[in-house]
């Protein structure tokens, strides 16, 4: 249930939805609901609040756009919501939001801010209050992702060469790295936590974050 890589240029056009009010964020929704907001121009001028709501429990895996608390549009992801003076682009993966930006007409990008109480907001507060600890957590996450990526490559090659057509043309490959089950599980859990850490800070690297496929092994 992945919304893609989160690269710029979201393509899902928003469509008008049933008008309803934005639900308040509840602490029990911490692990499956994301809310981001921005004060920007509205149809009648500046000073309006735009909010994007993404709920993982939504079977359609869609994003909803609200203006001053009233729903305006709904779109599958990746989503592109036209607003006065630009477009709000949204994308997500199984681990969380990978893109949440207002792209102005002149090309400038402005990141929306997480709503207070969300997991992203709590992670941001940690970064502001304890910047040293925050940097250490970020570096640890990168290290875990690099290790898992290096370990995943030979396993992926071994699986690929089991396909008959590939085996006939290229031969088979046996990974030289054999890890005990407990270490595989530890690396899997650590990789998921590292991926979530990267998502919470809206960091994404095309090569590094491909490690999230580790969970498929």
C-alpha positions in Angstrom: 0.0 0.0 0.0 2.6 2.5 -1.1 2.0 5.9 -2.7 5.3 6.0 -4.5 8.7 7.5 -4.0 7.7 11.1 -3.2 9.6 12.7 -6.0 8.5 16.2 -7.3 5.8 16.4 -9.9 2.8 14.8 -8.2 0.3 13.7 -10.9 -3.0 12.9 -9.2 -5.4 15.7 -9.8 -7.7 16.7 -7.0 -11.5 16.3 -7.4 -14.2 18.1 -5.5 -15.5 16.0 -2.6 -18.5 16.1 -0.3 -18.2 19.2 1.9 -17.5 18.4 5.5 -15.5 19.7 8.4 -12.0 18.6 9.3 -11.9 16.1 12.1 -9.8 17.1 15.1 -6.6 15.1 15.5 -6.7 12.4 18.2 -3.7 11.0 19.9 -4.9 7.5 19.1 -4.4 8.4 15.4 -0.7 9.0 15.9 0.5 6.0 13.9 -1.9 6.2 10.9 -3.0 9.8 10.3 -1.0 12.7 9.0 -2.1 16.4 9.1 -0.1 19.3 7.6 -1.1 22.9 7.4 -0.2 26.2 5.8 -1.4 29.8 5.9 -1.7 31.0 2.3 -3.9 32.9 0.0 -7.5 31.8 -0.4 -10.1 32.6 -3.2 -10.7 36.0 -1.6 -7.3 37.0 -0.4 -4.5 36.2 2.1 -4.8 34.8 5.6 -6.5 31.4 4.9 -5.5 28.1 6.4 -5.0 25.1 4.0 -4.8 21.7 5.6 -3.9 18.3 4.0 -5.3 15.2 5.8 -3.9 11.7 4.9 -5.3 8.7 6.8 -3.6 5.2 6.3 -6.9 3.5 7.3 -8.5 5.0 4.1 -8.9 2.1 1.7 -8.5 4.4 -1.3 -5.2 5.8 0.1 -6.2 9.3 -0.7 -5.3 12.8 0.4 -7.9 15.4 1.3 -7.5 19.2 1.1 -9.3 21.5 3.5 -9.7 25.3 3.4 -10.3 26.9 6.8 -11.5 23.5 8.1 -13.9 22.7 5.2 -13.0 20.0 2.7 -12.4 21.2 -0.8 -10.8 18.3 -2.8 -9.9 14.7 -2.5 -7.3 12.8 -4.6 -5.4 9.5 -4.8 -1.7 9.8 -4.4 0.5 11.2 -5.7 -1.8 14.3 -5.4 -1.6 17.8 -6.9 -4.1 20.3 -5.4 -4.3 23.6 -7.3 -4.5 26.6 -4.9 -4.2 30.3 -5.6 -0.7 31.0 -6.7 0.5 27.4 -6.9 0.0 23.7 -6.3 0.1 21.6 -3.1 1.9 18.4 -3.9 1.5 15.3 -1.7 2.9 11.9 -1.7 3.4 9.0 0.8 4.8 5.6 1.3 3.9 2.8 3.7 6.1 4.5 6.3 4.5 8.0 6.0 4.5 11.2 4.1 7.4 11.6 1.6 6.3 15.0 0.1 4.2 17.8 1.4 5.0 21.0 -0.4 3.4 24.1 -1.9 5.0 24.7 -5.2 4.6 28.4 -6.1 4.0 29.6 -9.7 7.6 30.9 -9.8 8.9 27.5 -8.8 9.7 28.1 -5.2 8.8 25.3 -2.8 7.4 25.8 0.7 6.9 22.8 3.1 3.7 22.6 5.0 4.0 22.3 8.8 2.7 19.3 10.7 -0.3 19.9 12.9 0.4 20.1 16.6 0.3 16.7 18.3 1.1 14.6 15.2 4.2 12.3 15.1 5.9 14.7 12.8 5.3 17.7 15.1 6.6 15.7 18.1 9.8 14.8 16.2 10.2 18.5 15.2 9.9 19.6 18.8 12.6 17.1 19.8 14.9 18.6 17.1 14.3 22.1 18.4 14.8 21.2 22.1 17.6 18.7 21.7 19.4 19.4 18.4 22.5 17.3 19.3 20.3 14.3 20.1 18.3 14.8 17.0 21.4 14.9 14.8 22.6 11.7 16.4 19.3 9.9 15.7 19.4 11.0 12.1 22.9 9.8 11.6 22.1 6.5 13.2 19.1 6.1 10.9 21.4 6.7 7.9 23.9 4.1 9.1 21.2 1.5 9.6 19.8 2.1 6.1 23.3 1.9 4.5 24.0 -1.4 6.3 20.6 -2.9 5.3 21.0 -1.7 1.8 24.4 -3.4 1.4 23.0 -6.6 2.9 19.8 -6.5 0.8 21.7 -6.3 -2.6 23.2 -9.8 -2.6 20.0 -11.3 -1.3 18.1 -9.6 -4.1 20.6 -11.0 -6.7 20.2 -14.5 -5.3 16.4 -14.3 -5.5 16.6 -12.9 -9.0 18.9 -15.6 -10.3 16.4 -18.3 -9.2 14.1 -17.2 -12.0 14.6 -19.9 -14.7 15.2 -17.5 -17.7 17.8 -15.4 -15.8 19.5 -18.6 -14.4 19.7 -20.0 -18.0 21.4 -16.9 -19.4 23.5 -15.6 -16.5 23.7 -18.6 -14.1 22.8 -18.6 -10.4 24.2 -16.6 -7.6 24.5 -17.5 -3.9 24.8 -14.7 -1.4 28.0 -15.0 0.6 26.3 -13.4 3.5 24.3 -15.8 5.7 22.8 -14.2 8.7 21.1 -15.9 11.6 17.3 -15.4 11.9 17.6 -13.3 15.0 19.9 -10.8 13.3 17.7 -10.7 10.2 14.7 -9.8 12.4 16.8 -7.2 14.3 17.9 -5.6 11.1 14.3 -5.6 9.7 13.0 -3.9 12.8 15.9 -1.4 12.9 15.4 -0.7 9.2 11.7 0.1 9.7 12.4 2.4 12.6 15.1 4.1 10.5 12.7 4.5 7.6 10.1 6.0 9.9 12.7 8.4 11.3 13.5 9.6 7.8 9.8 10.0 7.0 9.1 12.0 10.2 11.7 14.6 9.1 10.6 14.5 5.5 14.0 13.4 4.3 14.3 11.2 1.2 17.2 10.1 -0.9 16.6 8.2 -4.1 19.2 5.5 -3.4 19.4 5.4 0.4 15.7 5.1 1.0 15.3 2.3 -1.5 16.4 0.2 1.5 12.8 0.1 2.6 12.4 -2.8 0.2 14.3 -4.8 2.9 10.9 -5.5 4.5 10.0 -7.5 1.5 12.7 -10.2 2.1 
